Amino acid sequence: MNKKEIINVFKETGALLDGHFILTSGRHSPSYFQCARVLQHPRYLTSFASMIAGRFEKSKIDLVISPAIGGVVLGTEVGRLLNVKTIFAERKDGEMCIRRGFNIDKSQNILVVEDVITTGGSVKEVMDQVLKHGGNITGVGVLVDRSNGIVNLHQNQFSIIALEAISYAPDEVPDSLTSILVQKPGSRDIV
C-alpha cells in the first residue's frame, strides 16, 4: 500500500479523527490516529503487521515487546508472524515496567513495536526497560510516525507511514483549536 491508500484505510475505518485532541505526549493536535479502529479489522491488522514483520524477518528476533495499550494488538500479530514470543510493558504508578510474569533473558534480540509515535516517549521508556533487563534492541517497528521521521529511536527503525502531523505545546495552542471541545482518546492520563 502506498501512503494515500493507507490514509484512505484510516479514514474508511474511522481511525483518522479530526477535532481537538490531547495526545499521549501532552501535545495538542487537530488530528488523531486511533489505530485500534483500523487494527480491529483482521485484514488490515495482518497487512500492517506483515509489513513490519517483513522488514525484520532477516533480523534474528527472539521476542517482540510493545507499550500497553496501543501497541499490544499490533505487536502480538507481528510476533505471531515472526513466530516469536510477545510481551508488553505497562505503567504502574506512572512508570513503564515489565510485569505479569513476563521476562527478558539477557542478550535476547528484541523488536519494539508501537502503533503511533509523536515524540516516541513511550517507546523510549520500553527500550529503557529492555536494556535494564539485559535485552538487545534489534529494531523498532511503528505503524504511524506522526513526527514524519524526525523522532529517531533506533538505527534500525521502520515506520509504515510517516506524516507531518501538526501538534502544539499546551501553551502554544491556537485560538482556532481552543474553541473546539478537547478530547483525550489516548491510553495514558495526562496530568
Backbone hydrogen bonds in HBPLUS format (Angstrom, degrees):
<---DONOR---> <-ACCEPTOR-->    atom                        ^
c    i                          cat <-CA-CA->   ^        H-A-AA   ^      H-
h    n   atom  resd res      DA  || num        DHA   H-A  angle D-A-AA Bond
n    s   type  num  typ     dist DA aas  dist angle  dist       angle   num
A0006-ILE N   A0002-ASN O   2.97 MM   4  6.27 156.6  2.02 157.0 164.4     1
A0007-ILE N   A0003-LYS O   2.98 MM   4  6.26 164.5  2.00 154.2 157.9     2
A0008-ASN N   A0004-LYS O   2.97 MM   4  6.20 156.6  2.03 145.8 152.5     3
A0009-VAL N   A0005-GLU O   2.96 MM   4  6.24 149.5  2.06 145.0 152.8     4
A0010-PHE N   A0006-ILE O   3.01 MM   4  6.38 158.2  2.06 152.2 157.5     5
A0011-LYS N   A0007-ILE O   2.90 MM   4  6.22 156.9  1.96 151.5 158.2     6
A0012-GLU N   A0008-ASN O   2.80 MM   4  5.94 169.1  1.81 154.4 157.6     7
A0013-THR N   A0009-VAL O   3.07 MM   4  6.15 147.5  2.18 145.6 152.9     8
A0015-ALA N   A0010-PHE O   2.75 MM   5  4.76 141.7  1.89 159.8 158.7     9
A0014-GLY N   A0011-LYS O   3.11 MM   3  5.16 159.5  2.15 105.6 111.8    10
A0034-GLN N   A0015-ALA O   2.69 MM  19  4.70 158.5  1.73 148.3 152.2    11
A0017-LEU N   A0032-TYR O   2.83 MM  15  5.05 173.1  1.84 156.9 157.7    12
A0032-TYR N   A0017-LEU O   2.96 MM  15  5.05 146.1  2.08 138.3 142.3    13
A0019-GLY N   A0030-PRO O   3.00 MM  11  5.04 153.3  2.07 134.6 135.5    14
A0183-GLN N   A0020-HIS O   2.81 MM 163  6.16 145.4  1.93 150.5 162.1    15
A0021-PHE N   A0029-SER O   2.87 MM   8  5.25 170.1  1.88 159.5 162.8    16
A0029-SER N   A0021-PHE O   2.87 MM   8  5.25 149.4  1.96 146.7 155.1    17
A0022-ILE N   A0183-GLN O   2.83 MM 161  6.23 152.3  1.91 159.2 166.0    18
A0023-LEU N   A0027-ARG O   2.77 MM   4  5.42 164.7  1.79 171.9 173.0    19
A0026-GLY N   A0023-LEU O   2.79 MM   3  5.24 159.5  1.83 116.0 123.2    20
A0028-HIS N   A0168-TYR O   2.77 MM 140  5.01 163.7  1.79 148.9 152.2    21
A0168-TYR N   A0028-HIS O   2.68 MM 140  5.01 149.3  1.78 142.6 153.3    22
A0037-ARG N   A0034-GLN O   2.91 MM   3  5.83 148.8  2.01 127.7 134.1    23
A0038-VAL N   A0035-CYS O   3.02 MM   3  5.33 130.3  2.27 105.8 118.5    24
A0039-LEU N   A0035-CYS O   2.83 MM   4  6.00 165.0  1.86 162.6 167.8    25
A0040-GLN N   A0036-ALA O   3.08 MM   4  5.95 120.5  2.44 136.4 145.5    26
A0041-HIS N   A0038-VAL O   3.27 MM   3  5.90 165.0  2.29 114.2 118.7    27
A0044-TYR N   A0041-HIS O   2.96 MM   3  5.55 125.7  2.27 117.8 130.9    28
A0045-LEU N   A0041-HIS O   2.95 MM   4  6.13 168.1  1.97 160.7 164.5    29
A0046-THR N   A0042-PRO O   2.89 MM   4  5.94 171.8  1.90 150.9 153.6    30
A0047-SER N   A0043-ARG O   3.00 MM   4  5.97 151.0  2.09 130.9 139.8    31
A0048-PHE N   A0044-TYR O   2.85 MM   4  5.95 175.4  1.85 156.3 157.0    32
A0049-ALA N   A0045-LEU O   2.88 MM   4  5.93 163.4  1.91 151.1 156.8    33
A0050-SER N   A0046-THR O   2.84 MM   4  5.80 148.6  1.94 140.3 149.1    34
A0051-MET N   A0047-SER O   3.17 MM   4  6.46 144.1  2.31 139.7 148.4    35
A0051-MET N   A0048-PHE O   3.15 MM   3  5.16 122.0  2.50  94.2 108.3    36
A0052-ILE N   A0048-PHE O   3.21 MM   4  6.61 156.9  2.27 149.5 154.5    37
A0053-ALA N   A0049-ALA O   2.79 MM   4  5.99 174.1  1.79 158.3 160.4    38
A0054-GLY N   A0050-SER O   2.79 MM   4  5.70 156.2  1.85 140.5 147.9    39
A0055-ARG N   A0051-MET O   3.22 MM   4  6.34 144.3  2.35 134.4 142.6    40
A0055-ARG N   A0052-ILE O   3.09 MM   3  5.21 123.2  2.43  98.0 112.2    41
A0056-PHE N   A0052-ILE O   3.26 MM   4  6.60 139.5  2.43 145.5 156.0    42
A0056-PHE N   A0053-ALA O   3.11 MM   3  5.26 130.6  2.36  99.1 111.9    43
A0057-GLU N   A0053-ALA O   2.82 MM   4  5.66 109.9  2.32 148.1 165.8    44
A0059-SER N   A0056-PHE O   2.98 MM   3  5.20 148.1  2.08 107.4 117.5    45
A0061-ILE N   A0059-SER O   2.90 MM   2  5.71 119.3  2.27 114.2  96.9    46
A0062-ASP N   A0109-ASN O   2.78 MM  47  5.14 166.6  1.79 143.0 147.5    47
A0063-LEU N   A0109-ASN O   3.27 MM  46  6.54 144.3  2.40 158.4 158.1    48
A0111-LEU N   A0063-LEU O   2.96 MM  48  6.38 159.7  2.00 157.0 163.7    49
A0064-VAL N   A0085-LYS O   3.00 MM  21  6.45 158.5  2.05 153.7 160.7    50
A0087-ILE N   A0064-VAL O   2.88 MM  23  6.35 158.1  1.93 160.4 167.6    51
A0065-ILE N   A0111-LEU O   2.95 MM  46  6.33 158.3  2.00 155.8 161.6    52
A0113-VAL N   A0065-ILE O   2.97 MM  48  6.28 155.4  2.03 148.7 156.3    53
A0066-SER N   A0087-ILE O   3.25 MM  21  6.76 139.9  2.42 132.6 142.7    54
A0089-ALA N   A0066-SER O   2.89 MM  23  6.24 155.0  1.95 150.6 157.8    55
A0071-GLY N   A0067-PRO O   3.16 MM   4  5.51 145.3  2.29 168.5 178.4    56
A0068-ALA N   A0089-ALA O   2.77 MM  21  5.91 149.4  1.87 165.2 174.1    57
A0072-VAL N   A0069-ILE O   3.15 MM   3  5.71 157.7  2.20 122.1 128.6    58
A0075-GLY N   A0071-GLY O   2.78 MM   4  5.72 162.0  1.82 155.9 162.3    59
A0076-THR N   A0072-VAL O   2.88 MM   4  5.92 157.6  1.93 150.0 155.6    60
A0077-GLU N   A0073-VAL O   3.15 MM   4  6.41 158.2  2.20 146.9 152.2    61
A0078-VAL N   A0074-LEU O   2.92 MM   4  6.19 158.4  1.97 153.5 160.0    62
A0079-GLY N   A0075-GLY O   2.89 MM   4  6.08 161.4  1.92 148.6 153.8    63
A0080-ARG N   A0076-THR O   2.89 MM   4  6.14 150.6  1.98 143.3 151.7    64
A0081-LEU N   A0077-GLU O   2.96 MM   4  6.20 162.6  1.99 150.0 153.8    65
A0082-LEU N   A0078-VAL O   2.92 MM   4  6.18 146.7  2.03 147.1 156.8    66
A0083-ASN N   A0079-GLY O   2.77 MM   4  5.73 110.5  2.26 134.3 152.1    67
A0084-VAL N   A0079-GLY O   2.92 MM   5  5.12 164.1  1.94 143.0 147.8    68
A0083-ASN N   A0080-ARG O   3.04 MM   3  4.78 143.5  2.17  93.8 105.1    69
A0090-GLU N   A0097-CYS O   2.93 MM   7  5.53 158.5  1.98 159.4 159.8    70
A0097-CYS N   A0090-GLU O   2.76 MM   7  5.53 148.4  1.85 144.6 153.1    71
A0092-LYS N   A0095-GLU O   2.81 MM   3  5.35 154.9  1.87 144.9 149.5    72
A0095-GLU N   A0092-LYS O   3.13 MM   3  5.35 167.4  2.14 113.0 115.3    73
A0102-PHE N   A0099-ARG O   3.05 MM   3  5.53 165.3  2.07 118.7 121.7    74
A0108-GLN N   A0105-ASP O   3.10 MM   3  5.63 157.0  2.15 138.5 136.1    75
A0107-SER N   A0134-GLY O   2.81 MM  27  5.97 167.0  1.82 146.7 142.4    76
A0136-ASN N   A0108-GLN O   2.74 MM  28  5.74 170.7  1.75 170.0 167.3    77
A0110-ILE N   A0136-ASN O   2.73 MM  26  5.83 169.0  1.74 159.8 161.9    78
A0138-THR N   A0110-ILE O   2.76 MM  28  5.43 160.2  1.79 144.2 151.1    79
A0112-VAL N   A0139-GLY O   3.04 MM  27  6.38 169.2  2.06 150.6 150.2    80
A0141-GLY N   A0112-VAL O   2.79 MM  29  6.22 160.7  1.83 160.0 166.8    81
A0114-GLU N   A0141-GLY O   2.98 MM  27  6.47 154.1  2.04 158.1 166.6    82
A0143-LEU N   A0114-GLU O   3.20 MM  29  6.76 146.8  2.32 146.3 156.0    83
A0144-VAL N   A0115-ASP O   2.83 MM  29  6.16 162.9  1.86 157.1 163.0    84
A0117-ILE N   A0144-VAL O   2.97 MM  27  6.51 151.4  2.05 160.5 169.3    85
A0146-ARG N   A0117-ILE O   2.76 MM  29  5.86 150.6  1.85 168.9 174.8    86
A0124-LYS N   A0120-GLY O   2.91 MM   4  6.10 158.6  1.95 158.2 164.9    87
A0125-GLU N   A0121-GLY O   3.05 MM   4  6.32 155.2  2.11 147.4 153.9    88
A0126-VAL N   A0122-SER O   2.99 MM   4  6.31 153.3  2.06 147.4 154.6    89
A0127-MET N   A0123-VAL O   2.83 MM   4  6.09 160.9  1.86 153.2 158.8    90
A0128-ASP N   A0124-LYS O   2.90 MM   4  6.17 152.3  1.98 147.2 154.6    91
A0129-GLN N   A0125-GLU O   3.10 MM   4  6.40 148.6  2.20 140.9 148.8    92
A0129-GLN N   A0126-VAL O   3.04 MM   3  5.03 116.2  2.46  94.4 110.1    93
A0130-VAL N   A0126-VAL O   2.90 MM   4  6.27 155.5  1.96 153.2 160.2    94
A0131-LEU N   A0127-MET O   2.99 MM   4  6.26 166.6  2.00 154.5 157.0    95
A0132-LYS N   A0128-ASP O   2.89 MM   4  6.04 154.4  1.95 143.8 151.7    96
A0133-HIS N   A0129-GLN O   3.03 MM   4  6.24 142.3  2.18 144.3 153.1    97
A0133-HIS N   A0130-VAL O   3.19 MM   3  5.27 128.0  2.48  96.0 109.0    98
A0135-GLY N   A0130-VAL O   2.90 MM   5  5.15 152.7  1.98 155.2 146.6    99
A0134-GLY N   A0131-LEU O   2.99 MM   3  5.00 161.1  2.03 105.7 110.7   100
A0140-VAL N   A0156-ASN O   3.06 MM  16  6.47 151.5  2.14 142.6 147.0   101
A0158-PHE N   A0140-VAL O   2.86 MM  18  6.29 158.0  1.91 164.6 172.0   102
A0142-VAL N   A0158-PHE O   2.84 MM  16  6.19 152.5  1.91 158.3 165.6   103
A0160-ILE N   A0142-VAL O   2.94 MM  18  6.45 152.7  2.01 155.1 162.3   104
A0161-ILE N   A0143-LEU O   3.08 MM  18  6.32 143.4  2.22 152.3 163.3   105
A0145-ASP N   A0161-ILE O   2.84 MM  16  6.18 167.6  1.86 161.5 165.2   106
A0148-ASN N   A0145-ASP O   3.33 MM   3  5.81 167.3  2.34 114.3 116.7   107
A0163-LEU N   A0145-ASP O   2.88 MM  18  6.17 162.4  1.91 154.5 158.7   108
A0165-ALA N   A0146-ARG O   3.32 MM  19  5.25 173.1  2.33 143.5 142.4   109
A0150-ILE N   A0147-SER O   3.22 MM   3  5.27 162.4  2.26 104.2 109.5   110
A0172-GLU N   A0169-ALA O   2.85 MM   3  5.22 166.1  1.87 124.3 127.0   111
A0177-LEU N   A0174-PRO O   2.97 MM   3  5.51 142.2  2.11 113.0 123.2   112
A0178-THR N   A0174-PRO O   3.04 MM   4  6.38 156.3  2.10 150.7 158.3   113
A0179-SER N   A0175-ASP O   3.16 MM   4  6.22 137.0  2.35 149.0 155.8   114
A0180-ILE N   A0177-LEU O   3.05 MM   3  5.52 166.5  2.07 116.7 120.6   115
